Amino acid sequence: MTFSYTTDDGQKSVVAPLKIGICVLIRGSQFIIENISNSQINKVASEVLDLCTMKTIYL
């Protein structure tokens, strides 16, 4: 299942619901540079979810 939304700058984005929460947290982080693209944030969120899945499988 995916979720479509409009970002603050008016761009459209489609992501999975859990990934949205991660993207929002990443975007709101004080450690993220302001001009990072949504696609870069989505890539990081995907990698985080992949790592969490791998860690869960191997625990």
LUMDOBA-702372 format. One record per residue: residue in three letters; x, y, z of N, C-alpha, C in turn. Coordinates in pm, 1 decimal. Example, Ala and Ser with C-alpha at 12.3 -4.5 7.8 and 13.67 -1.06 7.14 Angstrom:
PT resn       nx       ny       nz      cax      cay      caz       cx       cy       cz
PT  Ala   1319.0   -569.0    780.0   1230.0   -450.0    780.0   1320.0   -330.0    780.0
PT  Ser   1285.0   -225.0    708.0   1367.0   -106.0    714.0   1290.0      3.0    787.0
//
This chain:
PT resn       nx       ny       nz      cax      cay      caz       cx       cy       cz
PT  Met     84.7   -118.1      0.0      0.0      0.0      0.0     88.7    123.8      0.0
PT  Thr     55.7    221.3    -82.4    132.5    344.5    -87.0     44.4    461.9    -49.6
PT  Phe    107.5    571.8    -19.8     38.8    693.7     20.8     94.9    808.1    -61.5
PT  Ser      6.5    887.6   -120.1     48.3   1001.1   -201.4     23.4   1128.9   -123.5
PT  Tyr    120.5   1218.1   -125.2    103.9   1345.0    -55.2    178.2   1455.1   -128.2
PT  Thr    146.4   1578.6    -91.8    213.5   1695.6   -148.9    307.7   1752.0    -43.9
PT  Thr    432.9   1771.5    -80.1    531.8   1824.0     12.9    514.9   1974.0     32.2
PT  Asp    587.6   2029.8    126.2    579.6   2173.4    155.3    609.7   2259.9     33.5
PT  Asp    697.4   2212.3    -52.9    733.7   2290.6   -170.5    643.5   2263.3   -290.6
PT  Gly    533.6   2188.2   -269.5    436.2   2165.2   -374.6    460.6   2043.1   -460.9
PT  Gln    568.0   1970.3   -437.1    597.5   1851.0   -516.1    514.2   1733.5   -466.2
PT  Lys    483.5   1641.9   -556.9    409.7   1520.4   -521.5    508.3   1411.1   -484.8
PT  Ser    471.1   1328.9   -387.9    556.0   1218.0   -346.5    467.3   1099.0   -313.5
PT  Val    514.8    979.1   -342.3    441.8    856.4   -312.0    534.1    766.6   -231.3
PT  Val    489.6    729.3   -111.8    569.2    642.7    -24.6    477.3    551.7     55.2
PT  Ala    535.5    449.7    115.2    460.7    361.1    203.7    433.5    433.1    335.0
PT  Pro    321.3    403.8    404.4    285.2    475.0    528.0    394.8    478.4    634.9
PT  Leu    459.8    365.7    663.8    565.5    366.1    765.0    681.7    453.2    719.5
PT  Lys    708.1    446.1    593.0    818.1    523.9    537.2    790.2    673.6    549.4
PT  Ile    662.9    712.4    541.6    626.6    854.3    556.7    672.7    905.3    692.4
PT  Gly    641.9    828.1    796.7    681.7    870.2    930.8    831.0    885.6    944.3
PT  Ile    904.1    793.7    885.6   1049.8    801.6    889.7   1098.5    923.3    812.3
PT  Cys   1038.0    947.7    696.1   1077.2   1064.2    615.1   1050.7   1194.8    689.1
PT  Val    938.1   1202.4    757.8    905.1   1322.8    834.5   1007.3   1344.4    945.9
PT  Leu   1042.9   1236.4   1014.1   1142.9   1247.8   1121.0   1279.1   1289.5   1067.0
PT  Ile   1317.9   1231.1    954.0   1446.1   1267.7    893.6   1443.7   1414.0    851.7
PT  Arg   1336.3   1455.0    783.1   1325.6   1593.2    733.9   1330.7   1693.1    850.5
PT  Gly   1271.0   1656.8    965.3   1267.8   1745.5   1080.5   1394.4   1744.0   1164.8
PT  Ser   1486.5   1654.5   1133.2   1608.4   1642.1   1211.6   1695.9   1766.7   1198.4
PT  Gln   1756.9   1805.4   1306.4   1847.6   1921.0   1304.8   1977.6   1891.4   1231.6
PT  Phe   2001.7   1764.6   1200.9   2126.7   1725.3   1137.1   2117.0   1716.1    985.4
PT  Ile   1999.6   1739.4    928.5   1978.5   1730.6    783.3   1992.3   1869.5    722.1
PT  Ile   2067.6   1877.8    613.3   2080.0   2005.5    544.0   1946.3   2040.3    479.0
PT  Glu   1916.5   2167.7    469.3   1783.3   2210.8    426.7   1752.7   2182.6    281.2
PT  Asn   1851.9   2179.2    193.5   1821.2   2163.0     51.7   1832.6   2018.4      3.9
PT  Ile   1822.7   1922.1     94.3   1825.4   1781.3     53.8   1692.5   1748.1    -15.1
PT  Ser   1699.5   1668.3   -120.7   1578.6   1638.3   -198.4   1494.8   1529.7   -130.4
PT  Asn   1367.0   1526.6   -166.0   1278.4   1422.5   -113.7   1323.6   1284.0   -157.7
PT  Ser   1376.4   1273.1   -278.2   1422.3   1142.0   -324.8   1541.0   1093.3   -241.6
PT  Gln   1627.8   1184.3   -199.8   1740.3   1144.6   -114.2   1689.9   1098.5     22.5
PT  Ile   1592.0   1169.7     77.3   1535.0   1130.5    206.4   1463.3    997.2    193.7
PT  Asn   1389.4    976.6     84.8   1321.5    848.7     63.0   1420.8    734.5     53.4
PT  Lys   1534.5    758.8    -10.2   1638.2    655.1    -21.8   1691.6    617.2    116.3
PT  Val   1718.6    716.5    199.1   1768.5    690.0    334.6   1663.3    613.0    414.7
PT  Ala   1537.2    655.7    404.2   1429.4    587.6    477.1   1418.7    442.0    433.2
PT  Ser   1431.7    415.6    303.9   1427.4    277.5    253.7   1541.4    195.2    311.2
PT  Glu   1659.3    254.9    316.4   1774.7    183.6    371.4   1756.1    154.8    519.7
PT  Val   1698.3    249.1    592.5   1671.8    228.5    735.6   1574.1    112.2    753.8
PT  Leu   1466.5    111.7    674.9   1369.1      3.4    685.9   1430.9   -131.2    648.9
PT  Asp   1516.1   -132.5    546.7   1584.9   -256.3    509.2   1672.1   -307.2    623.4
PT  Leu   1744.6   -217.2    687.2   1830.1   -256.7    799.3   1747.8   -310.2    915.7
PT  Cys   1636.0   -244.5    943.9   1549.0   -290.9   1052.4   1493.2   -429.6   1022.2
PT  Thr   1455.4   -453.2    898.4   1403.1   -583.1    858.4   1509.9   -690.1    871.0
PT  Met   1629.6   -659.5    825.9   1739.9   -756.2    835.8   1772.6   -786.7    981.1
PT  Lys   1773.3   -685.0   1065.1   1806.0   -703.8   1206.0   1698.7   -788.9   1273.2
PT  Thr   1572.6   -765.1   1237.4   1461.7   -843.8   1295.6   1471.8   -990.2   1254.3
PT  Ile   1506.0  -1014.7   1129.9   1514.6  -1152.0   1078.6   1626.9  -1227.4   1149.9
PT  Tyr   1737.4  -1162.0   1175.3   1854.7  -1230.3   1230.7   1859.8  -1231.5   1383.7
PT  Leu   1764.2  -1169.5   1450.3   1766.0  -1170.1   1596.9   1708.3  -1294.4   1654.2
//
